[in-house]
């Protein structure tokens, strides 16, 4: 782990398991550590009733971490409780100093994933980006958190950002094949926030791992950092975002000839681009297929949170019709559009009749290339055209 001498960090769920392991690693690296935990007794029925560690347990954790020669604050914490969380951070700063891993960064970047929308933490995620002037990237259902043109919205420069950032925060998405299982991220400090302990640090090490509700953690981080971001750091971040925006513009300019291609049959990127031009602030866009989702990720920009749906990483084809039916029943006043690949369409097209019977009409666009194209490309690469 990077030498963190003189710096401070907070670990939630830090009294046992991976949380305690992360806190220990931070202390070993020289960081001052504040740890908090909400622990249910082994024989307790699952409930929202808070159970906090007693004085003996708190002291055990404090002594174990302090043995590494750093300052330690240990206390009970439930990140679902805003008042308690604010109090915890105030006490932590008094005991171990400012939690500055994110505050002192000049080139931070955050990637928000599917889990943030599933946990309805989008408002807290947006507030964190805007409050600390951090460029945001989005995958899965997190697409649409910010509208196109928002100064904190980025999507074509993730590789560049992750290569030049001094801190990268991954929230609610795993280190899977989309990020080379984390191997493509090479930054001085990497932070991961996820609902599951089993996901934090999976496939690659992280410098700081937090297991907790994404929205609650984002809110707590913003509360802890509010008023502490110095003007020189904010100006450095705005220069960083201007650099990324320049690269975004260049990437879009490079794609425009393809987006505007007049080839016949229509180029798939042109189709996705024209669909994007058709979308409104109230359109729920659903991509159902292999290539159509990959291509959509380049061209389609949903205008609001919750306006993007797709099968997900390694997800099954054929979900579009069911997604459309559910989306229209839940949001009858919204427009719903599904962009199908022809293979995906063939799997569940019959249920368009079901949507009609339940008075849940939606728009269907079908990209017909007469092939399961992602599979076809893989076979051609391996076996050749014949």
Order of alpha helices (4+ residues) and beta strands (2+ residues): beta-alpha-beta-alpha-beta-alpha-beta-alpha-alpha-beta-alpha-beta-beta-beta-alpha-alpha-alpha-beta-alpha-beta-alpha-beta-alpha-alpha-beta-alpha
